[in-house]
């Protein structure tokens, strides 16, 4: 930790603030990320300890919860003993006693807020109560994307300038204190100057700003994010964190002036003791260490089973003679069980996993759309544009969302007419839920029958600096990279499905978090169609041949979209299918449908309203009802329980029951001896899967400060975020309903390759290496020859011998998935 | 036909009582029970209303239920049924039915599932008592239940700061309305010389003849009614409580603050219309209030950038128009408007999370640079001024605080009672002196004797004011309220020589609840070191039962209709003479502040973020 300087550097402090504030974008661009990204440069345990001491976050389960897990056998005693032996040596026994029955009370003190709380204790004044509601409302009105009818009057200037303009050009204005108005209008007013008035002592300035901004980290974070990514708003706004802070400081001075008639001394002058510097060193307490030990024991109790399973599978050789069809899925954990069922119902098929944008990165513009949507991982900035043309479906509208009902006279008419219609609609939706314009459906992302501008014939053919479509060379490269990275370079089947995924839900503000993370929180349908078009292109095939990939003439790539909420599938461009393959496709379609129905049952075991023993048909209709019911806060459970990512051949996992907890990325070490493709895979896996996993982790352990709390009272603010009630802070992270079933366990990435290659690969990219080095993600390697397991520890691979000797066997999946609503052990499938 | 009316009260009552004892982990049982109970009510009404319409739809009155009776005073419950009741009860039952069905799944796994459904049924009970009520006393009973159940539903997330803060805020506004209703009750008692039934108001000749000689009294009663209606229906200057009530789960916000609760002000006006229809000045005042509210609220609604506050203000604006319609005598139109507004706002609130996907999709396809709005035609400076004013909600919060609460608080803070013991030194002698004087009436000259009620009720009021601002000593705050009740009883004993039995009725509930509450406080203090009123302590987190019992005793002490004090209050009021406006004001203020202070003690001790750090603690700004 750095020392607190006695000089105030505005720029540095702002940068530091930005670093620690939540970095969640507006709702429509919701993307999972590590909630504690600010601490990622440090070792996981140390980071947790600091985050907890500095910001008061809860960073693990409670002792009580761990002990319960221990009693239930979810934390294995053998693993705990081994861990204590490794870490505590001779003192293992003493620590074990403390862990299991030690009596501790938490004297948890957090540093954030310590300085600023003195307004209340010393001045007897609740400053925040007077400042925050107006501040939030002002900012929200400025940023509003379309809720208000009478919009913010000065939208095109920066936030601060717009407030100045309002102040100058109105009677009364926002501020009334003369000196505050003067400060506001003076262009030279700086944060430092205001802090001199409010705080007085330079050494406390940074502390004060942190206290202030972290008393409403949601709004501050939003201001900081929009400063860096203004494009995420469709209706753009100019705002800087600095301006937001200035306005807040001015509001505080105004409030204090009003309360004490300008007769108040700066905070520092009345402080009896200065609080300890915010970023001074944090010691690891025994209390914290106990939690971290439990956490590790919890994680390894689970990993041990998984690694034992992988170890036993790695030794088997897999011989497939005939392939009926092949299918590419997203690595998403929700596809894990679907693939298992497809393979079960058609043992001759072969499935692959790869990030769901399928290696094609572009912006997408639906017909009549005024904006572009990014369809690739969020950090990528594509140069291509795919446009939808000749759309057949019309967008549906719902008069109940009309803003006219909020006006006085139109409202008077509407309440007496449409008002009664809404009673009827509500009745229908409560007793017979059905799809409505208010719900989101993955299939609406793109019109199935519309055309897309796949190919670019002329580089001039562009729009806003984006090239429309891909040229042949660009297509070939993308198809080649995709096929090589998943290890599909020969033995092509007649039909190769490329299945994107998306989700459907109603009344869901976090809908973007349910779609494909690799497509920036959108369904993967367009990407599936685009890559299939490329791979089917005869000229691309020729070029691929030159590069050594020979795809037979009668092989056809076939795009599809899997709706993970409804467990439905839709196939695209069916007309382009060679007529010789139609029969086969019909057969496979049947396999898909059957697999989806069984998949729905496996998902249903988590829902209390569905009994997995019901008939498949009944379960399916119940599941589909969930996706359109206004009153269903859990249309699906999304990534809850995710904990694994396995990079390797499918044969490693094909006969393991991983309970939908694994991201599966196909990769063949034989085709990638120097790890070129592996690097690309891990570069995506670490931030995407690691980000998902850690967001679930932190939202689960502290749903109040790091998560969004229950979604039931949420109120939509300016279409960019949600808050509780009307005066609350924006809530970042995941709502309670998404994480309640999640076990907070770090991601274990298991790679099938040679340890020295993997070590070399992860060290090639510092950003990726940081995840593993600092143990935000666990890494294990399955040695291809021997099947030996090695785990990454202190920057090297060390052999690991699982304590689990024998996995339970499962003959009947139906029995297994009906047995419990809890997480299931790893099983060996027969 | 009227014999069926009690069914519509007893059913919700039974429903509430039974639901309160159902086990809290049985989600399906709890919500299924609420579903069945409200569904049965709806079915009953659906059978009853057509029958009633066919049988010449007249004003039905259920025979009075006498609760307490003396020679010159009787306390009775009365229930009626007419078209206002018909529309309000069927709309209420329909919406409550849909929302309870909706919430069965929506609230799944939420902590407080039972609390939600019990509060819902409690609210439903209060609502039905109010809309079926046949006199002010019965209406007041329903009113009180609505107030408490609203408080509990807004503070549903009882361990977060904002819901609890806002629940208290809404409760204080409701309390202002309660003063109005109490005073209206008291004055109309004097006007008509008995507890008036609403059915009697329909008798034009009776009303007109009484009003002719007492036109000021008439205006007083009407004004009190209007204040009550304005608080409940979020009219000026009280409008800003409505959006702040949207803190509970969306369905509860939808049904209570979007639709049912907020239209009860309009109900009160519809119900009392025959009383003030002949007073032109009142009608003009109502029209002026309704119109100004609808303009201001509509303007505020237009600048709202959060969906729930937008709907709340839009609803308040429409209710303003409903007020106008009622005052102009268009009662049928007002009833249609009420039902339409209630349905629309409920639906809009329920689908409010969908606006993100819906409006963003709309925006994605139809985005235009800033469409012109109405206000663009105004000169820039004036438009900006109104924009900022609306953004600040016309400073309504500050206005209400300045008008109603700040004066009381500053008086309360000046009262030099600091410790539990010092206050006993003041109180016990003055109480004993009071009793002594009461016995030896002849010692004092009559003109002093006649001032004594005012003196003692004045002391009583200062005690409760002090209790209201106490920040440290919980026991002091609690005892001051008990003392207040005793002094009020004493004060009124000087006023008229009524028999001690009435005082007993009044004080029996107080003593019991007071002692029990004191014991609970003592138990809590023994367990917890954090024990003051300066901030929320959230002890319900660890001691939910104790908190519930304490809430009950606080309600008992405040004269809530679970204790005989409720009747006692009404009784005592009947002994205040028509010309003793100040005394009536003192006593009414005492009752109101009592309730506030008690709920404040409950909230500070039991609700809010729990201070211990072994679990997740929400931010203050959430």
Interface residues (C-beta under 8 A of the other chain):
Chain A: X27 X28 X56 X58 X62 X105 X106 X108 X128 X132 X134 X137 X138 X140 X141 X143 X144 X145 X146 X147 X148 X149 X150 X151 X152 X153 X155 X166 X169 X170 X171 X172 X173 X174 X215 X216 X217 X218 X234 X235 X366 X368 X369 X370 X371 X395 X397 X398 X400 X401 X405 X406 X407 X408 X411 X412 X414 X415 X416 X417 X418 X419 X420 X422 X423 X425 X426 X427 X430 X431 X437 X438 X439 X440 X506 X507 X508 X509 X511 X608 X609 X629 X630 X631 X632 X633 X634 X702 X703 X704 X705 X709 X710 X711 X712 X713 X714 X715 X716 X717 X718 X719 X723 X724 X725 X726 X727 X728 X729 X731 X737 X740
Chain B: X94 X98 X101 X102 X103 X104 X105 X106 X107 X108 X109 X110 X156 X157 X160 X162 X163 X166 X243 X244 X246 X247 X248 X249 X250 X251 X253 X294 X295 X298 X299 X301 X302 X303 X304 X305 X306 X307 X308 X309 X310 X311 X312 X313 X314 X317 X318 X321 X336 X337 X339 X340 X341 X342 X343 X344 X346 X347 X348 X350 X351 X352 X353 X354 X355 X356 X357 X358 X359 X360 X361 X362 X363 X364 X365 X366 X367 X370 X373 X374 X375 X380 X381 X382 X383 X384 X385 X387 X388 X389 X390 X391 X392 X612 X613 X614 X615 X616 X617 X618 X619 X620 X621 X622
